[in-house]
Amino acid sequence: MEVSQLPLNALRAFEASARLGSFTRAGLELRVTQTAISHQVKALEETLGATLFKRLPRGLTLTDEGHALLPVLTDAFRRMSATLSQFEEGNFREILTVGVVGTFAIGWLLPRLTSFKQQHPHVDLRLKTNNNRADMLLDGLDFFIRFGDGAWHGTDASHLMDAPLSPVCSPSIAARLASPSDLAGEELLRSYRRDEWALWFGIAGLEPPALRGWMFDSSLSLVEAAAQGAGIALVPVAMFTREIQQGRVAQPFSTAVATGSYWLTHLKSRPETPSMKAFQKWLKIEVGGT
């Protein structure tokens, strides 16, 4: 079937409904009625000769055919929107959308972005911070800077830097810690990666104490809690040099454990644009000079 035979509005109606899980929400996004969305999707199904949704009493679920079509349309509409937005106000600009784990964004990337802007004023950089989880296709990301082992399905990963974990805490708590064994009597703040403290105590040559209590979904909130005296956080200290230099937190021990690194990733299916190449080159130079 020729693409030219497919109605654009019906394709947009399907993509929005599938992404949002509702004809009603799709109608609100596209500024038409729920009935209009439903009719457009039905017309598309008739044109394709395939059912794209299973209509349920409390919403929609995609069929296999719908699952196959959705990512293709989402990517196509994202690319069209990105390209058209480059012509805003009569000036052509390149848009680069980068997802980045919040710890790396605050602790390393943001203080250096002025340099990128000065070197590449024609690139509009758009940052999306997250807690190390994102759908690169659905979120429209050109790059995703994330923490881990570098092995993510369907992506190319380029190593940026290691990020060993070490304890930090308020200066008042640090003053009473003479050796790693003293941590057994302290409140140990945890991330969702449950094995980090056990690995650190193993490096320190100690049996890990029983862990319970507060848990956080990001190193940023861990360090903030530690700075306020809530306990001791195990974090990538290289991302918190400012907080240490300012005296908000202290690093009582140099012992550190490596659980992963920061990586620059992009989808293998995503062709590299000039702005992507410029950002990758700049980032590698900045990392090399760190």
WOBELVEN-V203925 format. One record per backbone hydrogen bond with DSSP energy under -0.5 kcal/mol. CO is the residue of the C=O (numbers start at 1). NH is the residue of the N-H. E is the energy in kcal/mol with one decimal. If there is no record, write none. Layout:
BEGIN
{{CO:NH:E} {CO:NH:E}}
END
This chain:
BEGIN
{{2:5:-1.6} {3:6:-2.1} {7:11:-1.8} {8:12:-2.4} {9:13:-2.3} {10:14:-2.4} {11:15:-2.6} {12:16:-2.4} {13:17:-2.1} {14:18:-2.8} {15:19:-2.4} {16:20:-2.4} {17:21:-1.8} {17:22:-0.8} {21:60:-0.8} {22:26:-1.7} {23:27:-2.4} {24:28:-2.0} {25:29:-2.1} {26:30:-2.6} {27:31:-1.0} {27:32:-2.2} {33:37:-2.0} {34:38:-2.3} {35:39:-2.4} {36:40:-2.4} {37:41:-2.5} {38:42:-2.2} {39:43:-2.4} {40:44:-2.0} {41:45:-2.4} {42:46:-2.1} {43:47:-2.1} {44:48:-2.5} {45:49:-1.9} {45:50:-1.6} {50:52:-0.5} {52:63:-1.9} {53:55:-0.6} {54:56:-0.6} {54:61:-1.5} {56:59:-1.5} {59:56:-2.7} {61:54:-3.2} {63:67:-2.6} {64:68:-1.8} {65:69:-1.7} {66:70:-2.4} {67:71:-0.8} {69:73:-2.1} {70:74:-2.9} {71:75:-2.1} {72:76:-2.1} {73:77:-3.1} {74:78:-2.1} {75:79:-2.4} {76:80:-2.3} {77:81:-2.6} {78:82:-2.7} {79:83:-2.5} {80:84:-2.8} {81:85:-2.3} {82:86:-0.6} {83:86:-0.9} {84:87:-1.8} {85:88:-1.3} {86:93:-1.4} {87:90:-1.6} {88:91:-1.8} {91:93:-0.6} {94:124:-3.8} {96:98:-0.6} {96:126:-3.2} {97:142:-2.7} {97:143:-1.6} {98:128:-2.4} {99:145:-3.0} {100:130:-1.4} {101:104:-0.7} {101:105:-2.1} {102:106:-2.6} {103:107:-2.4} {104:108:-2.0} {104:109:-2.6} {105:110:-2.8} {109:112:-2.0} {109:113:-0.7} {110:113:-1.1} {112:115:-1.0} {112:116:-0.9} {113:117:-2.3} {114:118:-2.3} {115:119:-1.9} {116:120:-2.3} {120:123:-1.8} {122:94:-1.9} {122:124:-0.5} {123:125:-0.9} {124:96:-2.6} {125:127:-0.5} {126:98:-2.9} {128:100:-2.2} {130:102:-2.6} {134:136:-0.8} {135:139:-2.9} {136:141:-2.5} {137:140:-1.1} {143:99:-2.8} {144:146:-0.7} {144:265:-1.9} {145:101:-2.2} {146:263:-2.8} {148:261:-2.6} {150:152:-0.8} {152:155:-1.7} {154:268:-2.6} {156:266:-1.7} {158:264:-2.8} {161:262:-3.1} {164:237:-0.8} {165:257:-2.1} {166:235:-1.9} {168:233:-2.6} {169:250:-3.3} {170:174:-2.5} {171:175:-1.6} {173:176:-1.5} {174:177:-1.6} {176:178:-0.7} {179:182:-2.2} {180:183:-1.6} {181:184:-1.4} {182:185:-1.2} {183:186:-2.0} {186:188:-0.6} {187:189:-0.7} {187:232:-2.6} {190:216:-2.8} {192:194:-1.2} {193:196:-1.4} {195:199:-2.3} {196:200:-2.3} {197:201:-2.8} {198:202:-1.8} {199:203:-2.0} {200:204:-2.0} {201:206:-3.2} {202:205:-1.0} {214:190:-1.6} {216:192:-0.6} {218:222:-1.7} {219:223:-2.7} {220:224:-1.9} {221:225:-2.3} {222:226:-2.3} {223:227:-2.8} {224:228:-1.3} {225:230:-2.5} {226:170:-0.6} {226:229:-1.8} {232:189:-2.6} {233:168:-2.4} {233:235:-0.7} {235:166:-2.4} {235:237:-1.3} {236:239:-2.2} {237:240:-2.0} {238:241:-0.5} {240:244:-1.8} {241:245:-2.8} {242:246:-2.5} {243:248:-1.9} {243:249:-1.3} {244:247:-0.9} {250:169:-2.0} {250:252:-0.8} {257:165:-3.3} {257:259:-0.6} {260:163:-1.2} {261:148:-2.5} {262:160:-2.8} {262:161:-1.3} {263:146:-2.1} {263:265:-0.6} {264:158:-2.6} {265:144:-2.3} {266:156:-2.8} {267:270:-1.6} {269:271:-0.7} {273:277:-2.3} {274:278:-2.3} {275:279:-2.3} {276:280:-2.5} {277:281:-2.2} {278:282:-2.4} {279:283:-2.8} {280:284:-2.2} {281:285:-1.8} {282:286:-2.3} {283:287:-2.6} {284:288:-2.2} {285:289:-1.3} {287:290:-1.3}}
END
